């Protein structure tokens, strides 16, 4: 009987711990996608920043509910090569897609990228023109995103890659 009680106590403790960890992960994930954000204004501001900094805008569309979205962001933040490419070449914006806010008007303007699943990436030039929409499934390898595939993708859509002469002005 004592073994059964100890086992039940152990199971209850594990369940409680997993719930707390999941809640903490959920709290930190909310930083990425803000359902209350004014996406049109935020993207306009990102475009203005990109113009000043001679960069492109990288829009990551997803939600705090999306494990792949959170995993992609984590991969980028834990990989120096990817962080460097982003910092040097892109103004990044996380566009929310959730039950609270689907941002349907913005997504319509971007050509309905959500049709590819989540996360999905849209690259805009510094004038706000859509250059590319990327289905993130093509950047996966095994059970996650491939650093090499993501790096290759990002490098192919930089200002320098699209217009090499612009960097010499």
N, C-alpha and C positions, 0 to 999 in steps of 0.2 A: 504494500500500500504506500509506503514511504517513497519507493522508487517512482510510482505513478504520480504522486504529488510533486516530487522534484522535477520529473519530466514535464508536467503541466506548467510548473513555474518557469522552467527553462523556455518552453514554447511561448508562453505569454511574454516573457522578457524579450525574446527575439522579435516577436511581432511588434511590440512597442518600439523597439530600437529601429526596425525597418520603417515603421511609420514616421518616426522622427526624422530619419535620414531622408526619406522621400519628401517630407514636408520642407526640410532645409533645402534640398535640391530644387524644389518647386519655387521656394522663395527667391533663391539666387537666379533662377531662370527668368523670373519676372522682369529682371533688369533688361533683358534682351529685347523683348517685344512688349510695347506698351499699347494696350487696347484703347486707351484714352487719348493717344497722340493724334495730332492733326497731321496726317501723313502728307497731304498736299503741301502744307507749309514746310514741314520738315524736309521733304524732297527738294522743294525750291531752295531752301537754305543750303542743302547739301550740294546742289548744282552751283549755287553762288560760290561756295567754298572751293569746289572743284575748279571753277573758272579762275579764281585767284591763285590757286596752288598748281595749276596746269596738271590736273588729275582727272580721272573719270570717277563716276559715282557707281559704287557697287551696292546694289539693293539685295539684301537677303530676305526673302519672303518666307514666313513661317509663323510659328507661335510657341508660346511657352509649354504647350501641351505636346509638342513634337520632339520626341527623343532624338531623331536624326538632326534636327535644327540645332539643338543644344550640343550634340556631339560634334557637329561641324564647327561651331563657334569655339568649343573647347579645343579641338584639334588645331585651329588657327592660333589661338592664344598660347598654346603649349609648344608651338613649332616656330623657332626663330626665323627660318627662311620664309615661311608664310607671313608671319607678322611683318617682316621687313618689306615684302612685296606690297602688302596692303598699305602700310604706312607711307611708302614712297610713291605709290601710284593711284590710290583710291581713297575717296571719301566714302565711308561705309554707313549704310542705314539699314536698320532692321525693321521691315514693314510687317506689321501684325496682320495675321489672318486667324481669326478665332470666332467662337460663337458670339462673343461680346462685340466684335467689330470685324467684318469681313473686308472692309475697305474696297468695296465693289467698284466705286467710281475710279479710284486710283488704278486698280487692277485692270479695269477696262481700258484706261489710257495706256497701260503697259502691254496690252495685247493678250490679256487673260493668261498670264504665266502660271497660274495655279493649276492649270490643266495638266501640268507635268508632275504634280505632287509637291511635297515639301521635304527639305527646303528647296526653293527654286531661286535662281539668281538672275538678276537683270542688270546689265551694264549700260549706263547712260554716258554720253559725252558731256562736256562742260557747257553745252547749249541745251541739254535736256533731251537730246535725241536718243532713242533706244538703239543701241549698237548690237546687243546680243541678249538672248535669253538662254540660260543653261539649265537643263535638267540635271540635278545633282547626282542622279543614279549613275551617270556616266563617269563620275569622279570617284566612285566607290571601288574598293578592292577588299575582298574578304568580308569582314564584319565591320568595316568602317570606311572612311574616306582616305584615299591614297594621297599622301603628301606630294608625291611626284606628279600625279594627275592634276591635283589642284594647282600646284605650282605651274605646270605647263599651261593650264587653262588661264590662269591669272596673267602670266607673262604675254600671252597672245592677244590680250585685250587692253594692254597699257596704252597710254598716249603715244609713246615712242613706237610701239609695234604697229599701231594703226596709221600713224602719220610721223614717220621718222624725221621729216623736215621741220616739224613744229618745234622740236627740241633745240633746233639750231637757230631759232629766231632771236 
